[in-house]
Amino acid sequence: MTDELLVSKIIEGDQDAFKQLVEMHQDKIYSICLGYIRNEEDAEDLAQEVFMKVFRSIKKFNAESALSTWVYRIAVNKSLEQLRRNKTNKRFGFLSSIFGNENAFEKQLNHFEHPGVKLENKERANILLKHMEKLPEKQRTVFQLHKVDNMSYQEISQVLHTSLSSVESLMFRAKKNLQKSLRQFYENDKS
Protein backbone atom coordinates (compact mmCIF):
# COMPACT_ATOMS: atom_id res chain seq x y z
CA MET A 1 0.00 0.00 0.00
CA THR A 2 1.38 3.43 -0.92
CA ASP A 3 1.93 6.19 1.63
CA GLU A 4 -0.84 8.29 0.05
CA LEU A 5 -3.37 5.46 0.21
CA LEU A 6 -2.42 4.59 3.78
CA VAL A 7 -2.72 8.22 4.87
CA SER A 8 -6.07 8.68 3.13
CA LYS A 9 -7.45 5.52 4.77
CA ILE A 10 -6.27 6.70 8.19
CA ILE A 11 -7.87 10.11 7.63
CA GLU A 12 -11.12 8.34 6.69
CA GLY A 13 -10.98 6.55 10.07
CA ASP A 14 -9.76 3.12 8.93
CA GLN A 15 -8.40 1.59 12.13
CA ASP A 16 -6.74 -1.28 10.27
CA ALA A 17 -4.73 1.21 8.21
CA PHE A 18 -3.52 2.96 11.35
CA LYS A 19 -2.70 -0.40 12.91
CA GLN A 20 -0.65 -1.21 9.80
CA LEU A 21 1.23 2.09 10.13
CA VAL A 22 2.01 1.34 13.79
CA GLU A 23 3.18 -2.20 13.00
CA MET A 24 5.42 -0.93 10.21
CA HIS A 25 7.19 1.63 12.38
CA GLN A 26 6.81 0.63 16.03
CA ASP A 27 10.22 -1.02 16.42
CA LYS A 28 12.09 1.91 14.88
CA ILE A 29 10.08 4.48 16.87
CA TYR A 30 10.70 2.58 20.11
CA SER A 31 14.42 2.38 19.30
CA ILE A 32 14.60 6.12 18.62
CA CYS A 33 12.79 6.93 21.87
CA LEU A 34 14.90 4.47 23.84
CA GLY A 35 18.06 5.97 22.43
CA TYR A 36 17.17 9.31 23.96
CA ILE A 37 15.26 8.38 27.10
CA ARG A 38 17.37 5.38 28.24
CA ASN A 39 14.50 3.82 30.17
CA GLU A 40 12.46 1.04 28.60
CA GLU A 41 9.11 1.86 30.24
CA ASP A 42 9.43 5.58 29.55
CA ALA A 43 10.45 4.84 25.95
CA GLU A 44 7.35 2.67 25.50
CA ASP A 45 5.16 5.48 26.86
CA LEU A 46 6.89 7.99 24.62
CA ALA A 47 6.47 5.76 21.56
CA GLN A 48 2.74 5.64 22.31
CA GLU A 49 2.72 9.44 22.52
CA VAL A 50 4.45 9.57 19.15
CA PHE A 51 1.77 7.44 17.54
CA MET A 52 -0.97 9.48 19.19
CA LYS A 53 0.64 12.60 17.73
CA VAL A 54 0.87 10.88 14.34
CA PHE A 55 -2.82 9.99 14.51
CA ARG A 56 -3.86 13.52 15.53
CA SER A 57 -1.59 15.16 12.93
CA ILE A 58 -1.99 12.81 9.98
CA LYS A 59 -4.06 15.39 8.09
CA LYS A 60 -0.99 17.67 8.13
CA PHE A 61 1.16 15.12 6.30
CA ASN A 62 1.87 16.70 2.92
CA ALA A 63 3.94 13.99 1.22
CA GLU A 64 6.98 16.23 0.76
CA SER A 65 8.93 13.38 2.30
CA ALA A 66 8.23 9.72 2.91
CA LEU A 67 5.64 8.89 5.55
CA SER A 68 8.31 7.04 7.53
CA THR A 69 10.52 10.15 7.54
CA TRP A 70 7.65 12.25 8.84
CA VAL A 71 6.91 9.70 11.60
CA TYR A 72 10.61 9.51 12.59
CA ARG A 73 10.79 13.31 12.73
CA ILE A 74 7.88 13.30 15.19
CA ALA A 75 9.67 10.64 17.27
CA VAL A 76 12.90 12.68 17.38
CA ASN A 77 11.04 15.87 18.30
CA LYS A 78 8.99 14.16 21.03
CA SER A 79 12.16 12.55 22.41
CA LEU A 80 13.97 15.88 22.52
CA GLU A 81 10.95 17.48 24.24
CA GLN A 82 11.01 14.71 26.84
CA LEU A 83 14.74 15.18 27.42
CA ARG A 84 14.16 18.89 28.03
CA ARG A 85 11.36 18.09 30.50
CA ASN A 86 13.62 15.57 32.25
CA LYS A 87 16.39 18.17 32.58
CA THR A 88 13.91 20.62 34.10
CA ASN A 89 12.72 17.91 36.50
CA LYS A 90 16.30 17.08 37.48
CA ARG A 91 16.99 20.74 38.27
CA PHE A 92 13.83 20.88 40.34
CA GLY A 93 14.78 17.58 42.01
CA PHE A 94 18.20 18.99 42.90
CA LEU A 95 16.60 22.05 44.47
CA SER A 96 14.12 19.83 46.30
CA SER A 97 16.95 17.73 47.71
CA ILE A 98 18.66 20.87 48.99
CA PHE A 99 15.47 21.78 50.83
CA GLY A 100 14.93 18.34 52.32
CA ASN A 101 13.04 16.21 49.77
CA GLU A 102 15.82 13.90 48.59
CA ASN A 103 13.56 11.43 46.76
CA ALA A 104 12.13 13.92 44.28
CA PHE A 105 12.50 13.03 40.62
CA GLU A 106 15.23 10.42 41.08
CA LYS A 107 16.04 8.37 38.01
CA GLN A 108 18.87 5.93 37.62
CA LEU A 109 20.62 5.45 34.27
CA ASN A 110 23.48 3.34 35.59
CA HIS A 111 22.58 0.03 34.01
CA PHE A 112 20.88 1.12 30.79
CA GLU A 113 21.56 -1.11 27.80
CA HIS A 114 20.24 -0.06 24.39
CA PRO A 115 19.38 -3.11 22.28
CA GLY A 116 20.63 -1.35 19.13
CA VAL A 117 24.15 -0.94 20.49
CA LYS A 118 26.14 -4.00 19.48
CA LEU A 119 29.23 -3.93 21.63
CA GLU A 120 30.62 -7.05 23.22
CA ASN A 121 31.57 -5.26 26.38
CA LYS A 122 28.52 -3.85 28.19
CA GLU A 123 30.69 -1.58 30.31
CA ARG A 124 32.13 0.03 27.18
CA ALA A 125 28.62 0.45 25.75
CA ASN A 126 27.51 2.25 28.91
CA ILE A 127 30.60 4.47 28.80
CA LEU A 128 29.90 5.32 25.16
CA LEU A 129 26.24 6.11 25.91
CA LYS A 130 27.25 8.38 28.80
CA HIS A 131 29.70 10.24 26.57
CA MET A 132 27.07 10.51 23.81
CA GLU A 133 24.85 12.34 26.32
CA LYS A 134 27.56 15.01 26.64
CA LEU A 135 27.43 15.83 22.93
CA PRO A 136 25.54 18.92 21.81
CA GLU A 137 21.93 18.06 20.98
CA LYS A 138 22.23 18.14 17.18
CA GLN A 139 25.44 16.09 17.15
CA ARG A 140 23.95 13.53 19.53
CA THR A 141 20.81 13.29 17.40
CA VAL A 142 22.75 12.67 14.18
CA PHE A 143 25.10 10.18 15.87
CA GLN A 144 22.15 8.35 17.48
CA LEU A 145 20.14 8.14 14.28
CA HIS A 146 23.10 6.95 12.20
CA LYS A 147 25.03 4.65 14.50
CA VAL A 148 22.30 3.28 16.75
CA ASP A 149 19.18 3.46 14.58
CA ASN A 150 21.06 2.69 11.32
CA MET A 151 19.64 5.57 9.30
CA SER A 152 21.49 6.80 6.26
CA TYR A 153 22.73 10.39 6.10
CA GLN A 154 20.05 11.07 3.48
CA GLU A 155 17.29 9.79 5.77
CA ILE A 156 18.67 11.83 8.66
CA SER A 157 18.73 14.99 6.55
CA GLN A 158 15.06 14.44 5.71
CA VAL A 159 14.09 13.68 9.31
CA LEU A 160 15.89 16.77 10.62
CA HIS A 161 14.97 19.05 7.70
CA THR A 162 18.60 19.90 7.04
CA SER A 163 21.09 19.51 4.24
CA LEU A 164 23.14 16.40 3.65
CA SER A 165 26.34 18.40 4.14
CA SER A 166 25.04 19.62 7.50
CA VAL A 167 24.42 16.01 8.60
CA GLU A 168 27.91 15.02 7.46
CA SER A 169 29.41 17.96 9.33
CA LEU A 170 27.47 17.19 12.51
CA MET A 171 28.53 13.54 12.31
CA PHE A 172 32.17 14.50 11.80
CA ARG A 173 32.07 16.83 14.83
CA ALA A 174 30.23 14.24 16.93
CA LYS A 175 32.90 11.62 16.18
CA LYS A 176 35.71 14.08 16.95
CA ASN A 177 34.05 15.15 20.22
CA LEU A 178 33.47 11.55 21.24
CA GLN A 179 37.06 10.61 20.43
CA LYS A 180 38.34 13.51 22.51
CA SER A 181 35.98 12.81 25.39
CA LEU A 182 36.71 9.07 25.43
CA ARG A 183 40.46 9.64 25.12
CA GLN A 184 40.35 11.92 28.18
CA PHE A 185 38.20 9.40 30.04
CA TYR A 186 40.57 6.50 29.42
CA GLU A 187 43.68 8.59 30.13
CA ASN A 188 42.18 9.69 33.45
CA ASP A 189 41.10 6.13 34.17
CA LYS A 190 44.70 4.89 33.89
CA SER A 191 45.99 7.36 36.47
C-alpha positions as CSV (number, residue, x, y, z in Angstrom):
1,M,0.0,0.0,0.0
2,T,1.4,3.4,-0.9
3,D,1.9,6.2,1.6
4,E,-0.8,8.3,0.1
5,L,-3.4,5.5,0.2
6,L,-2.4,4.6,3.8
7,V,-2.7,8.2,4.9
8,S,-6.1,8.7,3.1
9,K,-7.4,5.5,4.8
10,I,-6.3,6.7,8.2
11,I,-7.9,10.1,7.6
12,E,-11.1,8.3,6.7
13,G,-11.0,6.6,10.1
14,D,-9.8,3.1,8.9
15,Q,-8.4,1.6,12.1
16,D,-6.7,-1.3,10.3
17,A,-4.7,1.2,8.2
18,F,-3.5,3.0,11.4
19,K,-2.7,-0.4,12.9
20,Q,-0.6,-1.2,9.8
21,L,1.2,2.1,10.1
22,V,2.0,1.3,13.8
23,E,3.2,-2.2,13.0
24,M,5.4,-0.9,10.2
25,H,7.2,1.6,12.4
26,Q,6.8,0.6,16.0
27,D,10.2,-1.0,16.4
28,K,12.1,1.9,14.9
29,I,10.1,4.5,16.9
30,Y,10.7,2.6,20.1
31,S,14.4,2.4,19.3
32,I,14.6,6.1,18.6
33,C,12.8,6.9,21.9
34,L,14.9,4.5,23.8
35,G,18.1,6.0,22.4
36,Y,17.2,9.3,24.0
37,I,15.3,8.4,27.1
38,R,17.4,5.4,28.2
39,N,14.5,3.8,30.2
40,E,12.5,1.0,28.6
41,E,9.1,1.9,30.2
42,D,9.4,5.6,29.5
43,A,10.5,4.8,26.0
44,E,7.3,2.7,25.5
45,D,5.2,5.5,26.9
46,L,6.9,8.0,24.6
47,A,6.5,5.8,21.6
48,Q,2.7,5.6,22.3
49,E,2.7,9.4,22.5
50,V,4.5,9.6,19.2
51,F,1.8,7.4,17.5
52,M,-1.0,9.5,19.2
53,K,0.6,12.6,17.7
54,V,0.9,10.9,14.3
55,F,-2.8,10.0,14.5
56,R,-3.9,13.5,15.5
57,S,-1.6,15.2,12.9
58,I,-2.0,12.8,10.0
59,K,-4.1,15.4,8.1
60,K,-1.0,17.7,8.1
61,F,1.2,15.1,6.3
62,N,1.9,16.7,2.9
63,A,3.9,14.0,1.2
64,E,7.0,16.2,0.8
65,S,8.9,13.4,2.3
66,A,8.2,9.7,2.9
67,L,5.6,8.9,5.6
68,S,8.3,7.0,7.5
69,T,10.5,10.1,7.5
70,W,7.6,12.3,8.8
71,V,6.9,9.7,11.6
72,Y,10.6,9.5,12.6
73,R,10.8,13.3,12.7
74,I,7.9,13.3,15.2
75,A,9.7,10.6,17.3
76,V,12.9,12.7,17.4
77,N,11.0,15.9,18.3
78,K,9.0,14.2,21.0
79,S,12.2,12.5,22.4
80,L,14.0,15.9,22.5
81,E,11.0,17.5,24.2
82,Q,11.0,14.7,26.8
83,L,14.7,15.2,27.4
84,R,14.2,18.9,28.0
85,R,11.4,18.1,30.5
86,N,13.6,15.6,32.2
87,K,16.4,18.2,32.6
88,T,13.9,20.6,34.1
89,N,12.7,17.9,36.5
90,K,16.3,17.1,37.5
91,R,17.0,20.7,38.3
92,F,13.8,20.9,40.3
93,G,14.8,17.6,42.0
94,F,18.2,19.0,42.9
95,L,16.6,22.1,44.5
96,S,14.1,19.8,46.3
97,S,17.0,17.7,47.7
98,I,18.7,20.9,49.0
99,F,15.5,21.8,50.8
100,G,14.9,18.3,52.3
101,N,13.0,16.2,49.8
102,E,15.8,13.9,48.6
103,N,13.6,11.4,46.8
104,A,12.1,13.9,44.3
105,F,12.5,13.0,40.6
106,E,15.2,10.4,41.1
107,K,16.0,8.4,38.0
108,Q,18.9,5.9,37.6
109,L,20.6,5.4,34.3
110,N,23.5,3.3,35.6
111,H,22.6,0.0,34.0
112,F,20.9,1.1,30.8
113,E,21.6,-1.1,27.8
114,H,20.2,-0.1,24.4
115,P,19.4,-3.1,22.3
116,G,20.6,-1.3,19.1
117,V,24.2,-0.9,20.5
118,K,26.1,-4.0,19.5
119,L,29.2,-3.9,21.6
120,E,30.6,-7.1,23.2
121,N,31.6,-5.3,26.4
122,K,28.5,-3.8,28.2
123,E,30.7,-1.6,30.3
124,R,32.1,0.0,27.2
125,A,28.6,0.5,25.8
126,N,27.5,2.3,28.9
127,I,30.6,4.5,28.8
128,L,29.9,5.3,25.2
129,L,26.2,6.1,25.9
130,K,27.2,8.4,28.8
131,H,29.7,10.2,26.6
132,M,27.1,10.5,23.8
133,E,24.9,12.3,26.3
134,K,27.6,15.0,26.6
135,L,27.4,15.8,22.9
136,P,25.5,18.9,21.8
137,E,21.9,18.1,21.0
138,K,22.2,18.1,17.2
139,Q,25.4,16.1,17.2
140,R,23.9,13.5,19.5
141,T,20.8,13.3,17.4
142,V,22.7,12.7,14.2
143,F,25.1,10.2,15.9
144,Q,22.2,8.4,17.5
145,L,20.1,8.1,14.3
146,H,23.1,7.0,12.2
147,K,25.0,4.7,14.5
148,V,22.3,3.3,16.8
149,D,19.2,3.5,14.6
150,N,21.1,2.7,11.3
151,M,19.6,5.6,9.3
152,S,21.5,6.8,6.3
153,Y,22.7,10.4,6.1
154,Q,20.1,11.1,3.5
155,E,17.3,9.8,5.8
156,I,18.7,11.8,8.7
157,S,18.7,15.0,6.6
158,Q,15.1,14.4,5.7
159,V,14.1,13.7,9.3
160,L,15.9,16.8,10.6
161,H,15.0,19.0,7.7
162,T,18.6,19.9,7.0
163,S,21.1,19.5,4.2
164,L,23.1,16.4,3.6
165,S,26.3,18.4,4.1
166,S,25.0,19.6,7.5
167,V,24.4,16.0,8.6
168,E,27.9,15.0,7.5
169,S,29.4,18.0,9.3
170,L,27.5,17.2,12.5
171,M,28.5,13.5,12.3
172,F,32.2,14.5,11.8
173,R,32.1,16.8,14.8
174,A,30.2,14.2,16.9
175,K,32.9,11.6,16.2
176,K,35.7,14.1,17.0
177,N,34.1,15.2,20.2
178,L,33.5,11.5,21.2
179,Q,37.1,10.6,20.4
180,K,38.3,13.5,22.5
181,S,36.0,12.8,25.4
182,L,36.7,9.1,25.4
183,R,40.5,9.6,25.1
184,Q,40.4,11.9,28.2
185,F,38.2,9.4,30.0
186,Y,40.6,6.5,29.4
187,E,43.7,8.6,30.1
188,N,42.2,9.7,33.5
189,D,41.1,6.1,34.2
190,K,44.7,4.9,33.9
191,S,46.0,7.4,36.5
